[in-house]
Structure formats: structure tokens, C-alpha cells
């Protein structure tokens, strides 16, 4: 019996090795696909292609007696790795004549992500941090785009503090509220203005399948290429007015963050034994606890501002 089991396990090991070889070959092909997409400015995520491919593989799996859900789970994980691999190949520069991009707050996580994506796309990027403000006029003097990526409660103040920008410079903000920053940008700059809200965390690494909300400010024709560049990065764009955006964020972000904050605070006050709680928890509940642990420091710092901004909406 032991010999028979060993023989079967050896066969399984050989099949697993063959799978590794196939995965390695697939990643090689993905790298070539990434180079072609980069060359022609094609987005790394094409939902129609992915949906059609998954549907075909599910049918083929069923015909072979393989659970369709299993092959879809495997392929989705493989595709996630593929998107990351394509991301590293770089992207086509859709606006090759753009002057340097300045990211205000570029030392933060979201600022670093945009610096990475812009650099991978062939743009020159400068960073303006707190210690650089004495040189701010010099840094933005020839900027083709300025992206403000600072905490919510300092966004409007930072925008108002910006030196005079070139007339054709595109002014962009990344705050998770839009009405106030958009008005601040329109007041501070007479040129193109765009409000962006990346609906994902800065640790995502890739923008494939991520949602980026945008609010038109002024001269949308001047920044249309940037929206297309974001799509090339793999993101899905959603256009909305600043007022509607903030109304929706009251439910999508503020209430969710408040619930997470309240949950974490209650656990802390009750002095629960987290090890025991985790041992007794289902996978979904453990995931919820992980979200509380990961988000609480960031939520604590932004919660007063978030609630203050939403209070007007709730009235």
C-alpha cells in the first residue's frame, strides 16, 4: 500500500513540475505581450479579452471534468501576476512633449505610486516636499503638470500656497473629496484643472482593474491624454461631478471608515484576547480584523476631516 501511494505521489510531483514549466512559458509570453502593448500604447487590462478567455477556459475545463470554478480561480491568480509583469515593461508615452511633472507630496505612498507610473511611461518627474517649499517657484517654473498628493486636511491650503504656474500647466489633485479641492484649484490657477480620486490603496502596485474617478475642472481637452494614459495603465475611469462624488463618498468611504474605526476602538476598550478571537474566527472575520489593524492608523488621522466634510452632505 505504501509503495502504491508513493508511486502515485511521484506522478503528482511530475505533473506539478510540468505545470511549473507551463507557467514559466506563459510568463515569458506575457512579457512579450507587455512589450507589444508598451510599444503601441495599448492598455494592460482589456476586460472583454479577459471575460472571453475565462468563459472559454471554463467550458474547456467542464469538458475535461475539471471544476470550472477551479480553473477560473487559478487563471485569475495567474493573470494578476501577468498584469504585474506587464506593468514592469513600461508604457507608451502618450504626451511625449510634456514638460516635467511635479508631484507635491510625492514622498507619500500615493505620490510615489504616481511617480512610478509616470516614470514607467517616460515622463520626467520632480518631487516637491515640505522641505522644498523655499524652492517651490523654481521647481514648478517649467512644469507641464502639477499633481497635489497631500493629506485631505491640507489639500486646499497646499493648492492655495502654490506659486504661479505656467498658463498651460495641468493642475491635478488626488484627494478623496473633490468639491473643495476642485474649487481651490480653479481659484489658484487659470489653466487646465482636473480632480482625480484613485479608488484604491497606494500599495496596489499596479492600476490594472482599479477604478479612478475624475471630475472635470477646466479645459478638459488639455488633459484628455492623461486620462487615456491612466487607461493605458489598466485603470477604469469613471466621470462624475464633484458634488455627486462627495455625496457617494459619504457612504463608500466615510461610513465604512467610521464603522471600521468604531469596531477597532471597541475591541481595544474591551481588552479582548486577539489570539483567541482569531483562533475562533472564520476566514471572512479574520479578514475583517486584518482590515481594522491595517486601516486604523490611517483612518484615525483622517477621520475628523472626513466626517467634517460629509456632515454638510448628510444635512
N, C-alpha and C positions, 0 to 999 in steps of 0.2 A: 504493500500500500504506500509506504514512504517513497519507494523508488518511482512508483507511478505518479505520485504527487510532484516529486522533484522534476520529472520529465515534463510534466505539464507547465510547471513554473518556468522551466528553462525555455519552453516555447513562447510563453508570455513575455519573457525578457527579450527574446529575439524580435517579437512583434513590436515591443516598446522601442527597441533600438531602431527598427525600421521607421517607426513614427517620428523619432527624433531626426532621422535623416530627411524625411519628407518635410518636416517643419523647417529645418535648416534651408532646404531648397526653396521653400515658399518665401522665407525671409529674404533670400537672395533675389528672387523675382520681385518682391515688394520694393527692395532697394532700387531696382531698375525702373520700376513704375514711378517711384518717387523722383528719380532724375528726369523722367519724361514730363511729369506733372510740373516740376520746377521749371523746366525749360519753356513750357508752353503756358504757364500761368494757370494751370488747372487746379481746382480745389482738391484737397486731400480727402475730403469726405463728400461722396456723392450718394445721397440716400436712396435714389432709385436703383442704382447699381447694387448697393448692399442688400436692399429688400429683395430684388430679383435673385441674387445669388443665394441668399438664405432660403428662399422658397424652393429653389431648385435642389439645394442640398437636403432639405427636409424630405422632399419627395423621393430622392435617391436613397436616403437613409431608410425610409419606411420600406422601400422595395427590397432592401438588403436585410431587413429585420432588425435594424438599429433604431432605437428610440429617437424620433426627430428632435425632441427637446434636448437630448444629449448632444447631438451634433451641432445644434444651434448654440448651446452653451459653450462648447469647445471653440467653435468658429468665432463667436463674439469675443472670446478672450484672445484668440489669435489675431483678430482684426484690431483689437485695442493695441496690441504690440506693434502691429503693422503701421497704424497711424503714427505711433511714436517714432518708428523708424523712418517713415516718410518725412516727418517733421524735421528730423536731423539733416535731411538733404538740402534744406533751404527752400526758398520760394522765389518765384519770379518777381522782379521789381516792377510794379505797375506804374510808378511815377518816377522814372529814372532821373528826372531833372529837379527833384525835390531838394531844397536846401536842408541843412541839418535839422533833425527833430530834437527838441529839448523836452525832457521829462522832468517836471517839477515834482520832487518826491520820488525820484527814480531809484532811491536806495531802498524803498519799501518793497514788499513782496509783489504786489500787482505792478508796480513800476518796473521792477526787474523783469517780470514776465513780458511786458510790452517791449522793453528794451531788447530782450532776447528775440522776440518775433520780428521786430523791425530790423534788427541786425541780420537775422537769417534771411531777410528779404532784401538785403543790400543797401539799407539806408544808414546814413551817418547819425549817430545818437549821442547827445550830450545829457549829462545829469546836472540838475540844479537842486542841491540840498540846502539845509538851513545855514550851514557854514559858508555857502556860496553866494548868499544874497548881496554882499558888498560888490560882487562882480556880476550881478544879475543882468544889468544893462548890456554889458559886454557879451554875456553868454547868449542872450536872445536877439542880439542885434541883427543877425542874418538868418534867423530861424524860419524854416518853411512851415513848421508845425510846432505848437507848444501843447503838451499834454499835462494836465494837472492831476496828479495822483497822490492826494494827501488825505488824512482823516476827514470825515464828514464835517465835524465841527469847525474845521479850519479852512474848508474849501473856499467859501465865499470870500473870506478875509484874504486868503492867498491870491485869489484871482484879482481882487482889488489892488493888491500890492504889486502886481506885475508891472514892469516898465513898459513903455510904449513899444508895441510890436510892429513889424513891417505890415504894410497895408494888406498884403495878400497872404499873410501868415494865417494858418488854420488853428484856431484855439479850441481845445478839446478838454473835457473833464471826464473823470471815471467814477464820480460819486454815486452812491446807491440811492440818493434822492436827486431829483432833476430840476424842479421848478426854480428853487433858489439859485443853484449854481448856473443855470442857463441864463437867468436874468442878470446875474453878476457878470457873466462873460459878455453878454450883449451890451452891458453898460461900460465895460472896461475896454472893449475892442470893437472897432468899426468894420473889421474884416470878417471872414468866414468863421462861423461858430457852430460847434457840434457837441451835443451831450451824449455820452456813452455810459452804459451800465453793464459791465460783464456779469452775467448771472452765474458765476462760478467762483471757486476759490483760486487764489494765486498759485496753489500747489498743484494745479491740474497738469501743468507741463505742456499739454497740447490743447489747442482750441477745437479739435475735431469733435463734432456733435454738440458743442457748447452753444448756449444762447447769448447773444449780445444785443441788448436793447438800445435803440438810438432815438434821439429826439432832435429834429431839425431845429437849427437856430437861425442861421443866416447864410445865404449863398450856398445852397446845397450842391450846386453844380461844381463848386470848387473842391469839395471833399468826397464826391461820389467815388473817385478812385480808391480812397481809403476804405470806404465801406466794401468795395469789391476786393480789396486786399485782405480784409478781415474774413471775407468768404473764402478766399484762396487758402487762408489758414485753416479752414474747415468749419468755421462757426456758422450758425444760423442766425440771421438778422431778423429783428422784429421792430418795426417802426411804430411809435406811439407818441402822443403828446405828453408834455412834461406833467400836466395836471393828472391825466389818466394814469401815467406811470406811478406817480406818488400815491394815488388812491389805491392802486393794485398792490404796491409795496407795503401798504399798511397791513395787508393780510398775508402777503407772501413772506415778508421779512420781519416786520415789527412784532406782529403777534407770535410768529414762530419763535423769534429770538426771546421774546418775553416768556413764553412757555418753557423754553429751554433754561433760561436764567432762573425762573421760579422753581423748576424741578431741581436744578443743581443746588440752589440755596436751601431748599427744604431738606435735601439729603445731607447737606453739611450741618444744618441745625439739629437734625435728628441723630447725628453721630452714628450713622449706620455702619455696619461692617461690610465694606465694599467687596472683600474677597468672598464672603458668604453670599452676598447678593449676586455676584457674578456666577458663582457655582450653581445657584438655583435658577438662573435666568435662561430663557430661550435665546436663540441667536439674534432675533429681532430686538429683544430687550437689551442684550449686551451691546448691540449696535447703537441703540439709543443712549446708553450710558457712555459709550465712546464719543458720541456727538457732544454730549454735555461736557465731558472732560476736555475735548478739543476746542470747543467753541467758547467756553465760559470766559476765559481771559479777554478774548477779543470782544465778546458781547458786553462784558462789564464796562469796557472803555467807551463803547459807542451807544449803549442803551439809552442814557439820558437824552442824547441828541436825537436818536431815532424816535423816541416817544414824544419828544417835544415837537418834532416835525410832523408826526402823524396826528397829533392832537387836533390841529386845525382841520385835517381831513375828516376825522371822526365826528366833529361837530356838524 
